[in-house]
C-alpha cells in the first residue's frame, strides 16, 4: 500500500519520502522535532493507523505535543466515526478509510496542502 501511494503521489509531481513504520518516520523527522529552529522536513505526513511499533494516532499526538503543525492525513482500514473523531481531535487534517481511490487521495492531499498555505 505504501509503495502504491508513493507512486501515485510521485506521478502527481510530489516529492515522497517513504518510511516502513512509525519509528522510521520519526527518524526522518527527528531533526525538526528536536530543533524548533529547523523547518520541518515534510510539507505533509500521510500515516497509516496501524503500523509496527508506533500507531498513526500516537505519532500524530507526539508531533502535535512537540508543537508541530505539519498537515497530517491518517489512513485506516479500521475506520469508523470514533477513529475519525479521535484523529481530528488530535489534530489530523483528514482521515481516509481503506480501500480508497488514489484520485481521491490526491484530491485530499491537494486540499490539505492548499489549506495549510
C-alpha positions as CSV (number, residue, x, y, z in Angstrom):
1,X,0.0,0.0,0.0
2,X,2.8,2.4,0.9
3,X,4.5,1.9,-2.5
4,X,1.2,2.3,-4.3
5,X,0.5,5.6,-2.5
6,X,4.1,6.8,-3.1
7,X,3.9,6.0,-6.8
8,X,0.6,7.8,-7.2
9,X,1.8,10.9,-5.4
10,X,5.1,10.9,-7.4
11,X,3.0,10.8,-10.6
12,X,1.3,13.9,-9.3
13,X,4.7,15.5,-9.0
14,X,5.0,15.3,-5.3
15,X,8.4,14.5,-3.6
16,X,7.9,11.5,-1.4
17,X,9.9,10.1,1.5
18,X,8.8,6.6,2.5
19,X,9.0,5.1,5.9
20,X,8.3,1.4,6.7
21,X,7.0,2.1,10.2
22,X,6.5,4.9,12.8
23,X,10.0,4.6,14.1
24,X,11.5,5.1,10.7
25,X,9.2,8.0,10.1
26,X,10.3,9.6,13.4
27,X,14.0,9.1,12.3
28,X,13.2,11.0,9.1
29,X,11.5,13.8,11.1
30,X,13.7,14.0,14.2
31,X,15.8,16.9,13.1
32,X,12.8,19.1,13.1
33,X,11.4,17.5,16.3
34,X,14.5,18.3,18.4
35,X,15.4,21.6,16.8
36,X,12.4,24.0,16.5
37,X,14.6,26.5,14.5
38,X,14.7,24.0,11.6
39,X,11.8,23.8,9.2
40,X,10.1,20.5,9.2
41,X,11.5,18.2,6.5
42,X,8.0,17.5,5.2
43,X,5.1,19.6,3.9
44,X,2.6,16.8,4.7
45,X,2.6,13.5,6.5
46,X,0.4,10.5,5.5
47,X,0.4,7.8,8.0
48,X,-1.5,4.5,8.5
49,X,-3.3,4.0,11.7
50,X,-1.8,0.6,12.4
51,X,2.0,0.3,11.9
52,X,4.7,-1.8,13.6
53,X,5.8,-0.1,16.8
54,X,4.0,3.2,16.8
55,X,0.4,3.8,15.8
56,X,-0.5,6.7,13.5
57,X,-2.5,8.3,16.3
58,X,0.4,8.0,18.7
59,X,2.7,9.6,16.1
60,X,0.2,12.4,15.5
61,X,-0.2,13.0,19.2
62,X,3.6,13.2,19.7
63,X,4.1,15.6,16.8
64,X,1.3,17.9,18.0
65,X,2.6,17.8,21.6
66,X,6.0,18.8,20.3
67,X,4.4,21.8,18.6
68,X,4.4,20.5,15.0
69,X,1.6,21.8,12.8
70,X,2.7,19.8,9.7
71,X,-0.5,18.7,7.9
72,X,-1.3,15.1,8.7
73,X,-3.5,12.6,6.9
74,X,-4.4,9.4,8.6
75,X,-5.4,6.3,6.6
76,X,-7.0,3.3,8.1
77,X,-8.7,0.0,7.3
78,X,-10.2,0.2,10.8
79,X,-12.1,3.4,10.4
80,X,-15.4,4.4,11.9
81,X,-16.8,7.5,13.4
82,X,-14.8,7.0,16.7
83,X,-11.4,6.8,14.9
84,X,-12.2,9.7,12.6
85,X,-13.3,11.9,15.6
86,X,-10.2,10.9,17.6
87,X,-7.9,11.7,14.7
88,X,-9.5,15.1,14.1
89,X,-9.4,15.8,17.9
90,X,-5.7,15.1,17.9
91,X,-5.1,17.4,15.0
92,X,-5.3,15.3,11.8
93,X,-6.3,17.3,8.8
94,X,-8.1,14.4,7.2
95,X,-8.8,10.7,7.9
96,X,-9.4,8.3,4.9
97,X,-10.8,4.8,5.1
98,X,-9.3,2.0,3.1
99,X,-9.9,1.0,0.5
100,X,-9.8,4.3,-1.2
101,X,-9.4,5.6,-4.7
102,X,-6.0,7.0,-5.5
103,X,-7.5,10.0,-7.2
104,X,-9.5,10.7,-4.0
105,X,-6.2,10.6,-2.1
106,X,-4.6,13.0,-4.5
107,X,-7.5,15.4,-4.1
108,X,-7.4,15.2,-0.3
109,X,-3.6,15.9,-0.4
110,X,-4.1,18.9,-2.7
111,X,-6.9,20.3,-0.5
112,X,-4.9,19.8,2.8
113,X,-1.8,21.4,1.3
114,X,-3.8,24.4,-0.1
115,X,-5.5,24.9,3.3
116,X,-2.1,24.8,5.1
117,X,-0.7,27.6,2.9
